[in-house]
Amino acid sequence: MANKTKILVVDDDPMNLKFLKEILSDEYNIIAALSGEEALEIIFDFMPEILLLDIMMPGIDGYEVCKKIRANEKLANIKILLVSAKAMLNEKLMGYEVGADDYITKPFEHEELLAKIKIFIRQ
């Protein structure tokens, strides 16, 4: 069996993490982090291909995590999908400006999330 694509899911809400793990764990190797700080601590050991990153978190927010990842050459190939309740155009544009590859607004249909992940894998 081929290795599963590794996805790091970062969200400060345990219920969101549980939901994302449930819809993704059959097809992908999932690890979860409850904060931006935790994500930055484990990312080098896990080396995910894809990062699902909430924006609004206490401490280091998703925008800052995204900037830190993009500033590190070893992490340059990670595809970053921002997952947020922030739906305003300027918030989405800020996400792209800090290095996100795509953006999905909560609440979302899980089929849309799965489609975006499959696009990342094809690239």
One Martini backbone bead per residue (centre of mass of N, CA, C, O) as a GRO file, in nm:
protein
  123
    1MET     BB    1   0.097   0.036   0.022
    2ALA     BB    2   0.077   0.349   0.001
    3ASN     BB    3   0.153   0.635   0.114
    4LYS     BB    4   0.016   0.865   0.300
    5THR     BB    5  -0.086   1.165   0.312
    6LYS     BB    6   0.028   1.441   0.493
    7ILE     BB    7  -0.167   1.602   0.759
    8LEU     BB    8  -0.193   1.917   0.912
    9VAL     BB    9  -0.407   2.009   1.183
   10VAL     BB   10  -0.518   2.348   1.276
   11ASP     BB   11  -0.701   2.396   1.589
   12ASP     BB   12  -0.856   2.531   1.886
   13ASP     BB   13  -1.095   2.327   1.821
   14PRO     BB   14  -1.168   2.007   1.904
   15MET     BB   15  -1.419   1.964   1.720
   16ASN     BB   16  -1.284   2.033   1.452
   17LEU     BB   17  -1.067   1.817   1.468
   18LYS     BB   18  -1.254   1.575   1.481
   19PHE     BB   19  -1.397   1.622   1.213
   20LEU     BB   20  -1.144   1.619   1.030
   21LYS     BB   21  -1.046   1.338   1.108
   22GLU     BB   22  -1.298   1.180   1.017
   23ILE     BB   23  -1.280   1.274   0.701
   24LEU     BB   24  -0.948   1.198   0.662
   25SER     BB   25  -0.823   0.922   0.795
   26ASP     BB   26  -0.871   0.709   0.568
   27GLU     BB   27  -0.671   0.863   0.341
   28TYR     BB   28  -0.497   1.002   0.574
   29ASN     BB   29  -0.226   1.136   0.751
   30ILE     BB   30  -0.303   1.249   1.076
   31ILE     BB   31  -0.232   1.557   1.248
   32ALA     BB   32  -0.273   1.747   1.551
   33ALA     BB   33  -0.331   2.098   1.645
   34LEU     BB   34  -0.419   2.360   1.896
   35SER     BB   35  -0.176   2.543   1.777
   36GLY     BB   36   0.067   2.729   1.644
   37GLU     BB   37   0.293   2.638   1.829
   38GLU     BB   38   0.252   2.333   1.795
   39ALA     BB   39   0.291   2.324   1.491
   40LEU     BB   40   0.589   2.435   1.494
   41GLU     BB   41   0.700   2.194   1.666
   42ILE     BB   42   0.597   1.938   1.463
   43ILE     BB   43   0.659   1.988   1.155
   44PHE     BB   44   0.951   1.862   1.129
   45ASP     BB   45   0.871   1.567   1.208
   46PHE     BB   46   0.621   1.530   1.002
   47MET     BB   47   0.618   1.658   0.722
   48PRO     BB   48   0.391   1.779   0.552
   49GLU     BB   49   0.209   1.836   0.255
   50ILE     BB   50  -0.035   1.942   0.437
   51LEU     BB   51  -0.209   2.244   0.560
   52LEU     BB   52  -0.457   2.296   0.805
   53LEU     BB   53  -0.544   2.645   0.882
   54ASP     BB   54  -0.627   2.832   1.121
   55ILE     BB   55  -0.658   3.168   1.213
   56MET     BB   56  -0.827   3.186   1.485
   57MET     BB   57  -0.585   3.213   1.740
   58PRO     BB   58  -0.421   3.194   2.004
   59GLY     BB   59  -0.149   3.364   1.974
   60ILE     BB   60  -0.052   3.214   1.708
   61ASP     BB   61  -0.165   3.271   1.414
   62GLY     BB   62  -0.221   3.168   1.094
   63TYR     BB   63  -0.064   3.390   0.952
   64GLU     BB   64   0.203   3.352   1.111
   65VAL     BB   65   0.251   3.060   1.044
   66CYS     BB   66   0.266   3.100   0.742
   67LYS     BB   67   0.511   3.289   0.742
   68LYS     BB   68   0.711   3.092   0.883
   69ILE     BB   69   0.698   2.873   0.669
   70ARG     BB   70   0.778   3.052   0.417
   71ALA     BB   71   1.068   3.128   0.558
   72ASN     BB   72   1.122   2.812   0.519
   73GLU     BB   73   1.283   2.610   0.302
   74LYS     BB   74   1.199   2.319   0.420
   75LEU     BB   75   0.869   2.418   0.385
   76ALA     BB   76   0.796   2.513   0.083
   77ASN     BB   77   0.605   2.249  -0.017
   78ILE     BB   78   0.377   2.324   0.151
   79LYS     BB   79   0.039   2.308   0.158
   80ILE     BB   80  -0.188   2.585   0.220
   81LEU     BB   81  -0.499   2.576   0.409
   82LEU     BB   82  -0.726   2.797   0.491
   83VAL     BB   83  -0.941   2.790   0.790
   84SER     BB   84  -1.238   3.003   0.806
   85ALA     BB   85  -1.480   3.243   0.917
   86LYS     BB   86  -1.342   3.436   0.739
   87ALA     BB   87  -1.512   3.610   0.450
   88MET     BB   88  -1.355   3.840   0.368
   89LEU     BB   89  -1.163   3.950   0.118
   90ASN     BB   90  -0.925   4.075   0.285
   91GLU     BB   91  -0.869   3.807   0.440
   92LYS     BB   92  -0.801   3.634   0.199
   93LEU     BB   93  -0.574   3.813   0.083
   94MET     BB   94  -0.394   3.788   0.331
   95GLY     BB   95  -0.348   3.486   0.303
   96TYR     BB   96  -0.203   3.502   0.028
   97GLU     BB   97   0.021   3.703   0.118
   98VAL     BB   98   0.143   3.489   0.344
   99GLY     BB   99   0.115   3.192   0.156
  100ALA     BB  100  -0.136   3.078   0.068
  101ASP     BB  101  -0.301   2.852  -0.157
  102ASP     BB  102  -0.573   2.853   0.014
  103TYR     BB  103  -0.940   2.891   0.086
  104ILE     BB  104  -1.175   2.821   0.354
  105THR     BB  105  -1.509   2.853   0.464
  106LYS     BB  106  -1.680   2.867   0.744
  107PRO     BB  107  -1.882   2.668   0.661
  108PHE     BB  108  -1.832   2.342   0.509
  109GLU     BB  109  -1.808   2.111   0.274
  110HIS     BB  110  -1.635   1.820   0.267
  111GLU     BB  111  -1.613   1.796  -0.045
  112GLU     BB  112  -1.451   2.055  -0.087
  113LEU     BB  113  -1.206   1.980   0.080
  114LEU     BB  114  -1.133   1.719  -0.073
  115ALA     BB  115  -1.088   1.860  -0.345
  116LYS     BB  116  -0.854   2.045  -0.257
  117ILE     BB  117  -0.663   1.819  -0.174
  118LYS     BB  118  -0.648   1.679  -0.452
  119ILE     BB  119  -0.520   1.917  -0.594
  120PHE     BB  120  -0.260   1.925  -0.430
  121ILE     BB  121  -0.165   1.636  -0.505
  122ARG     BB  122  -0.145   1.692  -0.821
  123GLN     BB  123   0.084   1.930  -0.805
   0.00000   0.00000   0.00000
